Amino acid sequence: MATTMEIGKKLVDLCRQGKAMEAITTLYSPNIVSLEATSSPAMPARMEGLGAIKEKTEWWEKNHEVHKAEVEGPWPHGDRFIVRFKFDVTGQGRSHGRQTHGDG
C-alpha cells in the first residue's frame, strides 16, 4: 500500500503531465469529497463521489482554455497532503476573459 506522500507525489506528477483524469481514476477514493473555496452557477462548492468529480473535471476541461498550469507540492499535513494548483485560463463563453486561479 502506498503512503500518503507517495500518492501525493503521483498526483502531482500526473497533473504536471496534463493527466488529471488518469489521476482521478487511479488515485481518488470512490467516496471522495471535493471542497472548492466558492461555488458558481455551474458548480457547487461541495461535491461527493468519484462520478461527480469526474463530471466536474470534464466540465472544467471543456469550458476553459488553459494558457498555463502549475502544480506544486505535495506538502505533508498530518495524515493528508496539500497540493497547490495555479491556472491561467480563459473561460469559454465568459465575458470577463482571461483569469489566474490559485494565485495566493
NULO-636611 format. One record per residue: y, x, z of N, C-alpha, C in turn; residue in one letter. Coordinates in nm, 2 decimals. Layout:
<filums>
Y/X/Z/Y/X/Z/Y/X/Z/A
...
</filums>
This chain:
<filums>
-0.12/0.08/0.00/0.00/0.00/0.00/0.12/0.09/0.00/M
0.22/0.05/-0.08/0.34/0.13/-0.09/0.43/0.11/0.03/A
0.51/0.21/0.06/0.61/0.19/0.17/0.73/0.12/0.12/T
0.81/0.07/0.21/0.93/0.00/0.17/1.02/0.09/0.08/T
1.04/0.21/0.12/1.13/0.30/0.04/1.06/0.33/-0.10/M
0.93/0.34/-0.11/0.87/0.36/-0.24/0.90/0.24/-0.33/E
0.89/0.12/-0.27/0.92/0.00/-0.35/1.07/0.00/-0.39/I
1.16/0.04/-0.30/1.30/0.05/-0.33/1.32/0.15/-0.45/G
1.26/0.27/-0.44/1.27/0.37/-0.55/1.22/0.32/-0.68/K
1.11/0.25/-0.68/1.06/0.19/-0.80/1.15/0.09/-0.86/K
1.21/0.00/-0.77/1.31/-0.10/-0.82/1.43/-0.03/-0.88/L
1.48/0.07/-0.82/1.60/0.14/-0.88/1.56/0.20/-1.01/V
1.44/0.27/-1.02/1.40/0.33/-1.14/1.39/0.23/-1.26/D
1.32/0.12/-1.23/1.31/0.02/-1.33/1.44/-0.04/-1.38/L
1.53/-0.07/-1.28/1.66/-0.12/-1.31/1.75/-0.02/-1.39/C
1.74/0.10/-1.36/1.81/0.20/-1.44/1.76/0.21/-1.58/R
1.64/0.18/-1.60/1.58/0.18/-1.74/1.60/0.04/-1.81/Q
1.67/-0.05/-1.75/1.70/-0.18/-1.81/1.58/-0.27/-1.80/G
1.49/-0.25/-1.71/1.37/-0.33/-1.70/1.37/-0.42/-1.57/K
1.48/-0.50/-1.56/1.49/-0.59/-1.44/1.38/-0.69/-1.43/A
1.34/-0.75/-1.54/1.23/-0.85/-1.54/1.10/-0.78/-1.50/M
1.07/-0.66/-1.54/0.95/-0.59/-1.50/0.95/-0.57/-1.35/E
1.07/-0.53/-1.30/1.09/-0.51/-1.16/1.06/-0.63/-1.08/A
1.11/-0.74/-1.12/1.09/-0.87/-1.06/0.94/-0.91/-1.06/I
0.88/-0.90/-1.18/0.74/-0.94/-1.19/0.64/-0.85/-1.11/T
0.67/-0.72/-1.10/0.58/-0.63/-1.03/0.61/-0.60/-0.89/T
0.73/-0.62/-0.84/0.77/-0.58/-0.71/0.81/-0.70/-0.62/L
0.86/-0.81/-0.67/0.91/-0.92/-0.58/0.79/-1.00/-0.53/Y
0.81/-1.05/-0.41/0.72/-1.14/-0.35/0.73/-1.28/-0.41/S
0.62/-1.36/-0.42/0.63/-1.50/-0.47/0.72/-1.58/-0.38/P
0.74/-1.54/-0.26/0.83/-1.62/-0.16/0.97/-1.56/-0.15/N
1.01/-1.48/-0.25/1.14/-1.41/-0.24/1.26/-1.51/-0.21/I
1.35/-1.47/-0.13/1.48/-1.54/-0.11/1.59/-1.45/-0.16/V
1.67/-1.50/-0.26/1.78/-1.43/-0.31/1.91/-1.49/-0.26/S
2.00/-1.40/-0.20/2.12/-1.45/-0.15/2.24/-1.37/-0.22/L
2.32/-1.44/-0.29/2.44/-1.39/-0.35/2.56/-1.40/-0.26/E
2.66/-1.33/-0.28/2.78/-1.34/-0.19/2.85/-1.47/-0.21/A
2.85/-1.52/-0.33/2.91/-1.65/-0.36/2.83/-1.73/-0.46/T
2.85/-1.86/-0.47/2.79/-1.94/-0.57/2.88/-1.97/-0.68/S
2.83/-2.02/-0.79/2.91/-2.06/-0.91/2.86/-2.19/-0.96/S
2.93/-2.25/-1.05/2.88/-2.38/-1.10/2.75/-2.37/-1.17/P
2.71/-2.25/-1.22/2.59/-2.23/-1.29/2.48/-2.19/-1.19/A
2.51/-2.12/-1.08/2.41/-2.07/-0.99/2.44/-2.09/-0.84/M
2.35/-2.14/-0.76/2.38/-2.15/-0.62/2.37/-2.01/-0.56/P
2.43/-1.99/-0.44/2.42/-1.86/-0.38/2.28/-1.83/-0.33/A
2.21/-1.93/-0.28/2.07/-1.91/-0.23/1.97/-1.97/-0.32/R
1.87/-1.88/-0.36/1.76/-1.93/-0.45/1.63/-1.88/-0.38/M
1.53/-1.96/-0.40/1.40/-1.92/-0.34/1.29/-1.93/-0.44/E
1.19/-1.84/-0.43/1.08/-1.84/-0.51/1.09/-1.75/-0.64/G
0.98/-1.69/-0.68/0.98/-1.60/-0.79/1.02/-1.67/-0.92/L
0.98/-1.79/-0.94/1.02/-1.86/-1.06/1.17/-1.88/-1.07/G
1.23/-1.91/-0.96/1.38/-1.93/-0.96/1.45/-1.80/-0.99/A
1.40/-1.69/-0.93/1.46/-1.56/-0.95/1.45/-1.52/-1.10/I
1.33/-1.54/-1.16/1.31/-1.51/-1.30/1.41/-1.59/-1.39/K
1.42/-1.72/-1.36/1.51/-1.80/-1.43/1.66/-1.76/-1.42/E
1.69/-1.72/-1.29/1.83/-1.67/-1.27/1.86/-1.54/-1.35/K
1.76/-1.45/-1.35/1.77/-1.33/-1.43/1.78/-1.35/-1.57/T
1.70/-1.44/-1.63/1.70/-1.47/-1.77/1.84/-1.54/-1.81/E
1.89/-1.63/-1.72/2.02/-1.69/-1.75/2.13/-1.58/-1.75/W
2.12/-1.49/-1.65/2.23/-1.39/-1.64/2.23/-1.30/-1.76/W
2.11/-1.26/-1.81/2.10/-1.17/-1.92/2.14/-1.24/-2.05/E
2.12/-1.37/-2.06/2.16/-1.44/-2.18/2.31/-1.47/-2.18/K
2.37/-1.47/-2.07/2.51/-1.51/-2.05/2.61/-1.40/-2.03/N
2.57/-1.28/-2.03/2.65/-1.16/-2.01/2.63/-1.05/-2.11/H
2.74/-1.00/-2.16/2.73/-0.87/-2.24/2.76/-0.76/-2.14/E
2.66/-0.67/-2.13/2.67/-0.56/-2.03/2.72/-0.44/-2.10/V
2.84/-0.39/-2.06/2.90/-0.27/-2.11/2.85/-0.15/-2.04/H
2.83/-0.16/-1.91/2.78/-0.05/-1.83/2.72/-0.11/-1.70/K
2.61/-0.04/-1.66/2.53/-0.09/-1.54/2.50/0.04/-1.46/A
2.53/0.03/-1.33/2.49/0.14/-1.24/2.41/0.09/-1.13/E
2.31/0.16/-1.09/2.22/0.13/-0.98/2.21/0.25/-0.88/V
2.24/0.23/-0.76/2.24/0.34/-0.66/2.15/0.30/-0.54/E
2.09/0.40/-0.48/2.00/0.38/-0.37/1.86/0.42/-0.41/G
1.77/0.37/-0.33/1.78/0.29/-0.21/1.82/0.36/-0.09/P
1.88/0.29/0.00/1.91/0.34/0.14/1.83/0.26/0.24/W
1.77/0.33/0.34/1.69/0.26/0.44/1.78/0.17/0.52/P
1.73/0.06/0.56/1.80/-0.04/0.65/1.69/-0.11/0.73/H
1.65/-0.04/0.84/1.54/-0.10/0.92/1.41/-0.10/0.84/G
1.35/-0.22/0.84/1.23/-0.24/0.76/1.26/-0.28/0.62/D
1.38/-0.27/0.57/1.43/-0.31/0.44/1.50/-0.19/0.38/R
1.56/-0.22/0.26/1.64/-0.12/0.19/1.76/-0.18/0.13/F
1.86/-0.10/0.10/1.98/-0.15/0.03/1.99/-0.08/-0.11/I
2.02/-0.16/-0.21/2.05/-0.11/-0.34/2.18/-0.16/-0.39/V
2.26/-0.08/-0.44/2.40/-0.12/-0.49/2.39/-0.13/-0.64/R
2.43/-0.24/-0.69/2.44/-0.27/-0.84/2.59/-0.28/-0.87/F
2.63/-0.22/-0.98/2.76/-0.23/-1.03/2.75/-0.26/-1.18/K
2.82/-0.37/-1.22/2.81/-0.41/-1.36/2.95/-0.42/-1.42/F
2.97/-0.38/-1.54/3.09/-0.40/-1.62/3.04/-0.49/-1.73/D
3.08/-0.62/-1.72/3.03/-0.72/-1.81/3.14/-0.81/-1.87/V
3.11/-0.88/-1.98/3.19/-0.99/-2.03/3.09/-1.11/-2.03/T
3.13/-1.21/-1.96/3.06/-1.33/-1.96/3.07/-1.41/-2.09/G
2.96/-1.46/-2.15/2.97/-1.53/-2.27/3.03/-1.67/-2.24/Q
3.13/-1.71/-2.33/3.19/-1.84/-2.32/3.29/-1.85/-2.20/G
3.33/-1.74/-2.15/3.42/-1.74/-2.03/3.56/-1.70/-2.08/R
3.66/-1.77/-2.02/3.80/-1.74/-2.07/3.86/-1.62/-2.00/S
3.80/-1.58/-1.89/3.86/-1.47/-1.81/3.81/-1.33/-1.85/H
3.73/-1.32/-1.96/3.69/-1.19/-2.02/3.61/-1.10/-1.93/G
3.63/-0.97/-1.96/3.56/-0.86/-1.90/3.58/-0.85/-1.75/R
3.47/-0.82/-1.67/3.48/-0.81/-1.53/3.39/-0.70/-1.48/Q
3.43/-0.64/-1.36/3.34/-0.55/-1.30/3.29/-0.62/-1.17/T
3.16/-0.62/-1.15/3.09/-0.68/-1.04/3.02/-0.57/-0.96/H
3.03/-0.58/-0.82/2.97/-0.48/-0.74/3.05/-0.36/-0.70/G
3.18/-0.37/-0.73/3.27/-0.26/-0.70/3.33/-0.28/-0.57/D
3.27/-0.22/-0.47/3.34/-0.23/-0.34/3.26/-0.29/-0.24/G
</filums>
